[in-house]
């Protein structure tokens, strides 16, 4: 598993969980991503696996689906890579993992599609 961080300007990065040390009470925290004017603030942090897929949604309503495996795994204290190219006034507002449904859940059963006739 790895930690995926996405910023409001469309940057993101995937980092192995082993790169983060455990912090106890009184700790000063751990830097996760180098934020700048170019990257913007962090808007989403998810635990992901290579076979997961993401949905990235912008303020203007643009949504893209992207494979986690396509995002390069890089070290903890970096800016990341561009996940989506945005207009200067657009921002990423949401990121979520796409949940795959089993085929059993998506296909209607015969009992669901049966129509009863009035007597």
LUMLUM-11287 format. One record per atom (N, C-alpha, C, O): residue in one letter; x, y, z. Coordinates in pm, whole numbers. Example, Ala and Ser with C-alpha at 12.3 -4.5 7.8 and 13.67 -1.06 7.14 Angstrom:
REM residues 2
@residuo=A, east=1319, north=-569, up=780 $
@residuo=A, east=1230, north=-450, up=780 $
@residuo=A, east=1320, north=-330, up=780 $
@residuo=A, east=1424, north=-332, up=846 $
@residuo=S, east=1285, north=-225, up=708 $
@residuo=S, east=1367, north=-106, up=714 $
@residuo=S, east=1290, north=3, up=787 $
@residuo=S, east=1341, north=114, up=804 $
This chain:
REM residues 119
@residuo=X, east=84, north=-118, up=0 $
@residuo=X, east=0, north=0, up=0 $
@residuo=X, east=88, north=124, up=0 $
@residuo=X, east=203, north=122, up=45 $
@residuo=X, east=31, north=231, up=-52 $
@residuo=X, east=103, north=358, up=-52 $
@residuo=X, east=6, north=471, up=-22 $
@residuo=X, east=-116, north=453, up=-26 $
@residuo=X, east=61, north=587, up=7 $
@residuo=X, east=-18, north=705, up=41 $
@residuo=X, east=-21, north=796, up=-80 $
@residuo=X, east=85, north=835, up=-131 $
@residuo=X, east=-140, north=832, up=-127 $
@residuo=X, east=-156, north=921, up=-240 $
@residuo=X, east=-201, north=1057, up=-189 $
@residuo=X, east=-297, north=1067, up=-113 $
@residuo=X, east=-131, north=1162, up=-231 $
@residuo=X, east=-165, north=1299, up=-195 $
@residuo=X, east=-194, north=1375, up=-323 $
@residuo=X, east=-117, north=1369, up=-418 $
@residuo=X, east=-307, north=1449, up=-326 $
@residuo=X, east=-346, north=1528, up=-443 $
@residuo=X, east=-363, north=1673, up=-398 $
@residuo=X, east=-420, north=1700, up=-293 $
@residuo=X, east=-312, north=1767, up=-481 $
@residuo=X, east=-322, north=1909, up=-447 $
@residuo=X, east=-424, north=1979, up=-537 $
@residuo=X, east=-466, north=1925, up=-639 $
@residuo=X, east=-464, north=2099, up=-497 $
@residuo=X, east=-568, north=2172, up=-569 $
@residuo=X, east=-526, north=2217, up=-708 $
@residuo=X, east=-613, north=2247, up=-790 $
@residuo=X, east=-398, north=2224, up=-738 $
@residuo=X, east=-351, north=2264, up=-870 $
@residuo=X, east=-324, north=2144, up=-961 $
@residuo=X, east=-264, north=2160, up=-1067 $
@residuo=X, east=-369, north=2024, up=-922 $
@residuo=X, east=-360, north=1908, up=-1010 $
@residuo=X, east=-235, north=1825, up=-995 $
@residuo=X, east=-210, north=1738, up=-1079 $
@residuo=X, east=-156, north=1849, up=-892 $
@residuo=X, east=-37, north=1769, up=-869 $
@residuo=X, east=-69, north=1656, up=-772 $
@residuo=X, east=-162, north=1666, up=-692 $
@residuo=X, east=7, north=1549, up=-781 $
@residuo=X, east=-13, north=1438, up=-689 $
@residuo=X, east=112, north=1354, up=-679 $
@residuo=X, east=202, north=1364, up=-763 $
@residuo=X, east=116, north=1272, up=-576 $
@residuo=X, east=229, north=1182, up=-561 $
@residuo=X, east=188, north=1062, up=-479 $
@residuo=X, east=98, north=1069, up=-395 $
@residuo=X, east=256, north=954, up=-507 $
@residuo=X, east=233, north=829, up=-436 $
@residuo=X, east=362, north=796, up=-362 $
@residuo=X, east=470, north=796, up=-422 $
@residuo=X, east=350, north=768, up=-232 $
@residuo=X, east=467, north=740, up=-150 $
@residuo=X, east=443, north=613, up=-69 $
@residuo=X, east=335, north=594, up=-14 $
@residuo=X, east=543, north=527, up=-62 $
@residuo=X, east=532, north=404, up=17 $
@residuo=X, east=507, north=438, up=163 $
@residuo=X, east=568, north=531, up=217 $
@residuo=X, east=418, north=365, up=227 $
@residuo=X, east=387, north=390, up=368 $
@residuo=X, east=510, north=374, up=456 $
@residuo=X, east=519, north=436, up=562 $
@residuo=X, east=605, north=292, up=414 $
@residuo=X, east=726, north=269, up=493 $
@residuo=X, east=814, north=394, up=504 $
@residuo=X, east=902, north=400, up=590 $
@residuo=X, east=791, north=494, up=417 $
@residuo=X, east=869, north=619, up=423 $
@residuo=X, east=828, north=709, up=538 $
@residuo=X, east=900, north=804, up=572 $
@residuo=X, east=714, north=681, up=599 $
@residuo=X, east=665, north=764, up=709 $
@residuo=X, east=697, north=698, up=842 $
@residuo=X, east=660, north=582, up=864 $
@residuo=X, east=764, north=771, up=929 $
@residuo=X, east=797, north=714, up=1060 $
@residuo=X, east=680, north=740, up=1155 $
@residuo=X, east=603, north=834, up=1137 $
@residuo=X, east=669, north=655, up=1256 $
@residuo=X, east=564, north=673, up=1355 $
@residuo=X, east=600, north=789, up=1446 $
@residuo=X, east=715, north=802, up=1489 $
@residuo=X, east=503, north=873, up=1473 $
@residuo=X, east=522, north=989, up=1561 $
@residuo=X, east=441, north=966, up=1687 $
@residuo=X, east=323, north=932, up=1683 $
@residuo=X, east=506, north=985, up=1799 $
@residuo=X, east=436, north=972, up=1927 $
@residuo=X, east=389, north=1108, up=1976 $
@residuo=X, east=411, north=1210, up=1910 $
@residuo=X, east=326, north=1107, up=2090 $
@residuo=X, east=277, north=1230, up=2150 $
@residuo=X, east=392, north=1329, up=2166 $
@residuo=X, east=501, north=1292, up=2209 $
@residuo=X, east=367, north=1453, up=2133 $
@residuo=X, east=471, north=1555, up=2145 $
@residuo=X, east=559, north=1565, up=2021 $
@residuo=X, east=650, north=1649, up=2017 $
@residuo=X, east=535, north=1481, up=1921 $
@residuo=X, east=614, north=1486, up=1798 $
@residuo=X, east=579, north=1609, up=1716 $
@residuo=X, east=473, north=1668, up=1733 $
@residuo=X, east=668, north=1647, up=1628 $
@residuo=X, east=649, north=1767, up=1546 $
@residuo=X, east=584, north=1737, up=1411 $
@residuo=X, east=564, north=1828, up=1331 $
@residuo=X, east=550, north=1612, up=1386 $
@residuo=X, east=486, north=1576, up=1260 $
@residuo=X, east=588, north=1536, up=1155 $
@residuo=X, east=708, north=1531, up=1180 $
@residuo=X, east=537, north=1507, up=1035 $
@residuo=X, east=619, north=1462, up=924 $
@residuo=X, east=576, north=1539, up=800 $
@residuo=X, east=456, north=1554, up=775 $
@residuo=X, east=671, north=1588, up=722 $
@residuo=X, east=638, north=1657, up=597 $
@residuo=X, east=594, north=1552, up=496 $
@residuo=X, east=662, north=1451, up=475 $
@residuo=X, east=479, north=1578, up=432 $
@residuo=X, east=425, north=1484, up=335 $
@residuo=X, east=448, north=1531, up=192 $
@residuo=X, east=480, north=1449, up=105 $
@residuo=X, east=433, north=1660, up=167 $
@residuo=X, east=447, north=1712, up=31 $
@residuo=X, east=499, north=1856, up=38 $
@residuo=X, east=463, north=1931, up=129 $
@residuo=X, east=583, north=1893, up=-58 $
@residuo=X, east=634, north=2030, up=-67 $
@residuo=X, east=525, north=2115, up=-132 $
@residuo=X, east=504, north=2106, up=-253 $
@residuo=X, east=457, north=2197, up=-54 $
@residuo=X, east=352, north=2283, up=-109 $
@residuo=X, east=413, north=2415, up=-153 $
@residuo=X, east=505, north=2467, up=-90 $
@residuo=X, east=361, north=2468, up=-263 $
@residuo=X, east=406, north=2596, up=-316 $
@residuo=X, east=289, north=2661, up=-388 $
@residuo=X, east=180, north=2603, up=-395 $
@residuo=X, east=311, north=2779, up=-441 $
@residuo=X, east=207, north=2845, up=-520 $
@residuo=X, east=173, north=2760, up=-642 $
@residuo=X, east=58, north=2757, up=-686 $
@residuo=X, east=272, north=2692, up=-695 $
@residuo=X, east=254, north=2609, up=-815 $
@residuo=X, east=167, north=2488, up=-787 $
@residuo=X, east=84, north=2452, up=-871 $
@residuo=X, east=183, north=2423, up=-672 $
@residuo=X, east=107, north=2301, up=-642 $
@residuo=X, east=-24, north=2330, up=-571 $
@residuo=X, east=-122, north=2257, up=-590 $
@residuo=X, east=-29, north=2434, up=-491 $
@residuo=X, east=-150, north=2464, up=-414 $
@residuo=X, east=-157, north=2378, up=-289 $
@residuo=X, east=-65, north=2303, up=-257 $
@residuo=X, east=-270, north=2391, up=-219 $
@residuo=X, east=-289, north=2317, up=-94 $
@residuo=X, east=-325, north=2171, up=-122 $
@residuo=X, east=-371, north=2137, up=-231 $
@residuo=X, east=-303, north=2088, up=-24 $
@residuo=X, east=-339, north=1947, up=-33 $
@residuo=X, east=-491, north=1935, up=-16 $
@residuo=X, east=-546, north=1990, up=80 $
@residuo=X, east=-558, north=1864, up=-107 $
@residuo=X, east=-704, north=1850, up=-96 $
@residuo=X, east=-748, north=1707, up=-69 $
@residuo=X, east=-864, north=1683, up=-35 $
@residuo=X, east=-657, north=1611, up=-83 $
@residuo=X, east=-696, north=1473, up=-58 $
@residuo=X, east=-578, north=1384, up=-32 $
@residuo=X, east=-475, north=1392, up=-100 $
@residuo=X, east=-592, north=1297, up=68 $
@residuo=X, east=-489, north=1199, up=100 $
@residuo=X, east=-559, north=1065, up=116 $
@residuo=X, east=-651, north=1051, up=197 $
@residuo=X, east=-516, north=966, up=37 $
@residuo=X, east=-580, north=835, up=37 $
@residuo=X, east=-477, north=724, up=48 $
@residuo=X, east=-365, north=739, up=0 $
@residuo=X, east=-514, north=613, up=109 $
@residuo=X, east=-433, north=492, up=105 $
@residuo=X, east=-476, north=415, up=-19 $
@residuo=X, east=-593, north=384, up=-35 $
@residuo=X, east=-380, north=385, up=-108 $
@residuo=X, east=-413, north=323, up=-235 $
@residuo=X, east=-323, north=203, up=-263 $
@residuo=X, east=-217, north=186, up=-203 $
@residuo=X, east=-369, north=119, up=-357 $
@residuo=X, east=-294, north=5, up=-406 $
@residuo=X, east=-276, north=21, up=-557 $
@residuo=X, east=-349, north=98, up=-620 $
@residuo=X, east=-179, north=-50, up=-616 $
@residuo=X, east=-149, north=-36, up=-758 $
@residuo=X, east=-269, north=-62, up=-849 $
@residuo=X, east=-280, north=0, up=-954 $
@residuo=X, east=-358, north=-152, up=-811 $
@residuo=X, east=-471, north=-186, up=-898 $
@residuo=X, east=-593, north=-96, up=-877 $
@residuo=X, east=-697, north=-119, up=-941 $
@residuo=X, east=-585, north=5, up=-791 $
@residuo=X, east=-696, north=98, up=-769 $
@residuo=X, east=-704, north=199, up=-884 $
@residuo=X, east=-608, north=221, up=-956 $
@residuo=X, east=-823, north=258, up=-898 $
@residuo=X, east=-843, north=367, up=-993 $
@residuo=X, east=-899, north=486, up=-918 $
@residuo=X, east=-969, north=470, up=-817 $
@residuo=X, east=-869, north=606, up=-967 $
@residuo=X, east=-912, north=730, up=-902 $
@residuo=X, east=-1006, north=808, up=-990 $
@residuo=X, east=-1003, north=795, up=-1113 $
@residuo=X, east=-1089, north=890, up=-928 $
@residuo=X, east=-1170, north=989, up=-998 $
@residuo=X, east=-1127, north=1125, up=-943 $
@residuo=X, east=-1134, north=1148, up=-822 $
@residuo=X, east=-1082, north=1213, up=-1031 $
@residuo=X, east=-1039, north=1347, up=-993 $
@residuo=X, east=-1139, north=1446, up=-1053 $
@residuo=X, east=-1164, north=1443, up=-1173 $
@residuo=X, east=-1196, north=1533, up=-969 $
@residuo=X, east=-1301, north=1625, up=-1012 $
@residuo=X, east=-1256, north=1769, up=-987 $
@residuo=X, east=-1202, north=1800, up=-881 $
@residuo=X, east=-1279, north=1856, up=-1086 $
@residuo=X, east=-1239, north=1996, up=-1073 $
@residuo=X, east=-1360, north=2085, up=-1043 $
@residuo=X, east=-1475, north=2043, up=-1051 $
@residuo=X, east=-1329, north=2209, up=-1008 $
@residuo=X, east=-1431, north=2309, up=-976 $
@residuo=X, east=-1525, north=2335, up=-1094 $
@residuo=X, east=-1643, north=2364, up=-1076 $
@residuo=X, east=-1472, north=2325, up=-1215 $
@residuo=X, east=-1551, north=2348, up=-1336 $
@residuo=X, east=-1629, north=2225, up=-1381 $
@residuo=X, east=-1696, north=2228, up=-1484 $
@residuo=X, east=-1619, north=2116, up=-1306 $
@residuo=X, east=-1697, north=1997, up=-1338 $
@residuo=X, east=-1627, north=1896, up=-1426 $
@residuo=X, east=-1691, north=1800, up=-1471 $
@residuo=X, east=-1500, north=1913, up=-1452 $
@residuo=X, east=-1426, north=1815, up=-1531 $
@residuo=X, east=-1390, north=1699, up=-1440 $
@residuo=X, east=-1339, north=1720, up=-1329 $
@residuo=X, east=-1415, north=1578, up=-1486 $
@residuo=X, east=-1382, north=1459, up=-1408 $
@residuo=X, east=-1298, north=1366, up=-1494 $
@residuo=X, east=-1332, north=1339, up=-1609 $
@residuo=X, east=-1188, north=1318, up=-1437 $
@residuo=X, east=-1106, north=1220, up=-1509 $
@residuo=X, east=-1088, north=1098, up=-1422 $
@residuo=X, east=-1087, north=1106, up=-1299 $
@residuo=X, east=-1075, north=985, up=-1488 $
@residuo=X, east=-1050, north=859, up=-1419 $
@residuo=X, east=-907, north=820, up=-1452 $
@residuo=X, east=-865, north=823, up=-1567 $
@residuo=X, east=-831, north=784, up=-1349 $
@residuo=X, east=-689, north=756, up=-1368 $
@residuo=X, east=-648, north=636, up=-1284 $
@residuo=X, east=-695, north=618, up=-1172 $
@residuo=X, east=-562, north=555, up=-1340 $
@residuo=X, east=-509, north=439, up=-1269 $
@residuo=X, east=-401, north=484, up=-1170 $
@residuo=X, east=-319, north=569, up=-1202 $
@residuo=X, east=-402, north=426, up=-1051 $
@residuo=X, east=-299, north=458, up=-950 $
@residuo=X, east=-162, north=412, up=-999 $
@residuo=X, east=-62, north=478, up=-971 $
@residuo=X, east=-157, north=302, up=-1072 $
@residuo=X, east=-29, north=249, up=-1122 $
@residuo=X, east=40, north=348, up=-1216 $
@residuo=X, east=162, north=343, up=-1232 $
@residuo=X, east=-37, north=439, up=-1279 $
@residuo=X, east=20, north=537, up=-1371 $
@residuo=X, east=88, north=653, up=-1297 $
@residuo=X, east=160, north=732, up=-1359 $
@residuo=X, east=66, north=663, up=-1167 $
@residuo=X, east=126, north=771, up=-1087 $
@residuo=X, east=257, north=720, up=-1029 $
@residuo=X, east=260, north=621, up=-956 $
@residuo=X, east=365, north=788, up=-1062 $
@residuo=X, east=498, north=745, up=-1018 $
@residuo=X, east=510, north=749, up=-866 $
@residuo=X, east=464, north=844, up=-802 $
@residuo=X, east=570, north=647, up=-810 $
@residuo=X, east=595, north=641, up=-666 $
@residuo=X, east=725, north=716, up=-638 $
@residuo=X, east=831, north=679, up=-688 $
@residuo=X, east=716, north=823, up=-556 $
@residuo=X, east=833, north=907, up=-528 $
@residuo=X, east=846, north=929, up=-378 $
@residuo=X, east=759, north=890, up=-300 $
@residuo=X, east=955, north=993, up=-339 $
@residuo=X, east=983, north=1008, up=-196 $
@residuo=X, east=886, north=1104, up=-128 $
@residuo=X, east=809, north=1175, up=-193 $
@residuo=X, east=892, north=1105, up=2 $
@residuo=X, east=798, north=1175, up=87 $
@residuo=X, east=802, north=1327, up=73 $
@residuo=X, east=697, north=1390, up=64 $
@residuo=X, east=919, north=1387, up=70 $
@residuo=X, east=934, north=1532, up=76 $
@residuo=X, east=958, north=1592, up=-64 $
@residuo=X, east=1061, north=1654, up=-88 $
@residuo=X, east=861, north=1573, up=-155 $
@residuo=X, east=872, north=1624, up=-292 $
@residuo=X, east=741, north=1691, up=-333 $
@residuo=X, east=641, north=1680, up=-262 $
@residuo=X, east=743, north=1760, up=-448 $
@residuo=X, east=622, north=1829, up=-496 $
@residuo=X, east=523, north=1735, up=-563 $
@residuo=X, east=403, north=1759, up=-558 $
@residuo=X, east=571, north=1630, up=-625 $
@residuo=X, east=482, north=1539, up=-696 $
@residuo=X, east=485, north=1563, up=-846 $
@residuo=X, east=567, north=1639, up=-896 $
@residuo=X, east=394, north=1496, up=-916 $
@residuo=X, east=384, north=1505, up=-1061 $
@residuo=X, east=245, north=1556, up=-1098 $
@residuo=X, east=152, north=1547, up=-1019 $
@residuo=X, east=233, north=1610, up=-1219 $
@residuo=X, east=104, north=1664, up=-1263 $
@residuo=X, east=10, north=1548, up=-1298 $
@residuo=X, east=43, north=1463, up=-1381 $
@residuo=X, east=-106, north=1545, up=-1233 $
@residuo=X, east=-207, north=1443, up=-1260 $
@residuo=X, east=-310, north=1490, up=-1361 $
@residuo=X, east=-361, north=1410, up=-1440 $
@residuo=X, east=-340, north=1620, up=-1360 $
@residuo=X, east=-440, north=1678, up=-1450 $
@residuo=X, east=-396, north=1820, up=-1484 $
@residuo=X, east=-354, north=1895, up=-1397 $
@residuo=X, east=-407, north=1855, up=-1612 $
@residuo=X, east=-371, north=1990, up=-1656 $
@residuo=X, east=-494, north=2079, up=-1640 $
@residuo=X, east=-601, north=2048, up=-1690 $
@residuo=X, east=-477, north=2191, up=-1569 $
@residuo=X, east=-589, north=2279, up=-1537 $
@residuo=X, east=-570, north=2418, up=-1596 $
@residuo=X, east=-457, north=2462, up=-1616 $
@residuo=X, east=-682, north=2486, up=-1623 $
@residuo=X, east=-677, north=2629, up=-1657 $
@residuo=X, east=-632, north=2704, up=-1533 $
@residuo=X, east=-648, north=2654, up=-1422 $
@residuo=X, east=-575, north=2825, up=-1549 $
@residuo=X, east=-525, north=2899, up=-1432 $
@residuo=X, east=-630, north=2923, up=-1323 $
@residuo=X, east=-595, north=2929, up=-1205 $
@residuo=X, east=-757, north=2938, up=-1361 $
@residuo=X, east=-858, north=2967, up=-1260 $
@residuo=X, east=-933, north=2843, up=-1210 $
@residuo=X, east=-1021, north=2855, up=-1125 $
@residuo=X, east=-902, north=2726, up=-1261 $
@residuo=X, east=-968, north=2602, up=-1218 $
@residuo=X, east=-889, north=2536, up=-1105 $
@residuo=X, east=-769, north=2558, up=-1093 $
@residuo=X, east=-956, north=2457, up=-1023 $
@residuo=X, east=-895, north=2388, up=-909 $
@residuo=X, east=-953, north=2248, up=-896 $
@residuo=X, east=-1068, north=2225, up=-933 $
@residuo=X, east=-874, north=2156, up=-844 $
@residuo=X, east=-924, north=2023, up=-809 $
@residuo=X, east=-1002, north=2039, up=-679 $
@residuo=X, east=-953, north=2099, up=-584 $
@residuo=X, east=-1123, north=1984, up=-675 $
@residuo=X, east=-1205, north=1996, up=-554 $
@residuo=X, east=-1228, north=1862, up=-485 $
@residuo=X, east=-1265, north=1859, up=-367 $
@residuo=X, east=-1207, north=1751, up=-557 $
@residuo=X, east=-1231, north=1621, up=-495 $
@residuo=X, east=-1150, north=1513, up=-563 $
@residuo=X, east=-1120, north=1520, up=-683 $
@residuo=X, east=-1114, north=1413, up=-485 $
@residuo=X, east=-1048, north=1294, up=-536 $
@residuo=X, east=-1102, north=1176, up=-458 $
@residuo=X, east=-1119, north=1183, up=-336 $
@residuo=X, east=-1130, north=1066, up=-529 $
@residuo=X, east=-1186, north=948, up=-462 $
@residuo=X, east=-1144, north=823, up=-537 $
@residuo=X, east=-1120, north=826, up=-657 $
@residuo=X, east=-1136, north=713, up=-463 $
@residuo=X, east=-1111, north=584, up=-527 $
@residuo=X, east=-1239, north=538, up=-593 $
@residuo=X, east=-1348, north=554, up=-539 $
@residuo=X, east=-1227, north=478, up=-712 $
@residuo=X, east=-1342, north=422, up=-782 $
@residuo=X, east=-1363, north=282, up=-727 $
@residuo=X, east=-1273, north=198, up=-731 $
@residuo=X, east=-1482, north=259, up=-675 $
@residuo=X, east=-1515, north=127, up=-620 $
@residuo=X, east=-1571, north=40, up=-731 $
@residuo=X, east=-1672, north=74, up=-792 $
@residuo=X, east=-1505, north=-71, up=-758 $
@residuo=X, east=-1552, north=-165, up=-859 $
@residuo=X, east=-1658, north=-255, up=-798 $
@residuo=X, east=-1640, north=-307, up=-688 $
@residuo=X, east=-1768, north=-273, up=-871 $
@residuo=X, east=-1875, north=-361, up=-823 $
@residuo=X, east=-1853, north=-500, up=-880 $
@residuo=X, east=-1798, north=-516, up=-989 $
@residuo=X, east=-1898, north=-600, up=-806 $
@residuo=X, east=-1896, north=-737, up=-857 $
@residuo=X, east=-1997, north=-747, up=-969 $
@residuo=X, east=-2095, north=-672, up=-972 $
@residuo=X, east=-1975, north=-840, up=-1063 $
@residuo=X, east=-2070, north=-859, up=-1171 $
@residuo=X, east=-2206, north=-902, up=-1119 $
@residuo=X, east=-2308, north=-870, up=-1180 $
@residuo=X, east=-2209, north=-973, up=-1007 $
@residuo=X, east=-2336, north=-1017, up=-949 $
@residuo=X, east=-2420, north=-898, up=-906 $
@residuo=X, east=-2543, north=-903, up=-915 $
@residuo=X, east=-2357, north=-791, up=-861 $
@residuo=X, east=-2430, north=-674, up=-813 $
@residuo=X, east=-2483, north=-589, up=-927 $
@residuo=X, east=-2586, north=-523, up=-912 $
@residuo=X, east=-2414, north=-588, up=-1042 $
@residuo=X, east=-2454, north=-500, up=-1151 $
@residuo=X, east=-2557, north=-562, up=-1243 $
@residuo=X, east=-2637, north=-489, up=-1302 $
@residuo=X, east=-2560, north=-692, up=-1256 $
@residuo=X, east=-2655, north=-758, up=-1345 $
@residuo=X, east=-2787, north=-783, up=-1273 $
@residuo=X, east=-2788, north=-840, up=-1164 $
@residuo=X, east=-2899, north=-741, up=-1333 $
@residuo=X, east=-3027, north=-769, up=-1267 $
@residuo=X, east=-3058, north=-918, up=-1273 $
@residuo=X, east=-3031, north=-985, up=-1372 $
@residuo=X, east=-3114, north=-967, up=-1167 $
@residuo=X, east=-3150, north=-1109, up=-1164 $
@residuo=X, east=-3283, north=-1128, up=-1234 $
@residuo=X, east=-3355, north=-1031, up=-1260 $
@residuo=X, east=-3318, north=-1253, up=-1265 $
@residuo=X, east=-3445, north=-1283, up=-1331 $
@residuo=X, east=-3563, north=-1242, up=-1245 $
@residuo=X, east=-3665, north=-1196, up=-1298 $
@residuo=X, east=-3551, north=-1256, up=-1114 $
@residuo=X, east=-3659, north=-1219, up=-1024 $
@residuo=X, east=-3683, north=-1068, up=-1025 $
@residuo=X, east=-3797, north=-1024, up=-1011 $
@residuo=X, east=-3577, north=-989, up=-1042 $
@residuo=X, east=-3591, north=-844, up=-1045 $
@residuo=X, east=-3660, north=-796, up=-1172 $
@residuo=X, east=-3734, north=-697, up=-1170 $
@residuo=X, east=-3637, north=-865, up=-1283 $
@residuo=X, east=-3691, north=-820, up=-1411 $
@residuo=X, east=-3826, north=-882, up=-1444 $
@residuo=X, east=-3887, north=-846, up=-1545 $
@residuo=X, east=-3873, north=-974, up=-1363 $
@residuo=X, east=-4003, north=-1037, up=-1390 $
@residuo=X, east=-4115, north=-938, up=-1365 $
@residuo=X, east=-4115, north=-864, up=-1267 $
@residuo=X, east=-4210, north=-937, up=-1456 $
@residuo=X, east=-4325, north=-848, up=-1444 $
@residuo=X, east=-4446, north=-932, up=-1406 $
@residuo=X, east=-4476, north=-1032, up=-1471 $
@residuo=X, east=-4515, north=-891, up=-1302 $
@residuo=X, east=-4634, north=-967, up=-1262 $
@residuo=X, east=-4755, north=-912, up=-1336 $
@residuo=X, east=-4769, north=-791, up=-1353 $
@residuo=X, east=-4843, north=-1002, up=-1378 $
@residuo=X, east=-4964, north=-958, up=-1448 $
@residuo=X, east=-5082, north=-961, up=-1352 $
@residuo=X, east=-5092, north=-1050, up=-1268 $
@residuo=X, east=-5170, north=-864, up=-1364 $
@residuo=X, east=-5286, north=-862, up=-1274 $
@residuo=X, east=-5382, north=-977, up=-1306 $
@residuo=X, east=-5395, north=-1015, up=-1422 $
@residuo=X, east=-5447, north=-1032, up=-1206 $
@residuo=X, east=-5541, north=-1143, up=-1227 $
@residuo=X, east=-5675, north=-1097, up=-1272 $
@residuo=X, east=-5765, north=-1179, up=-1294 $
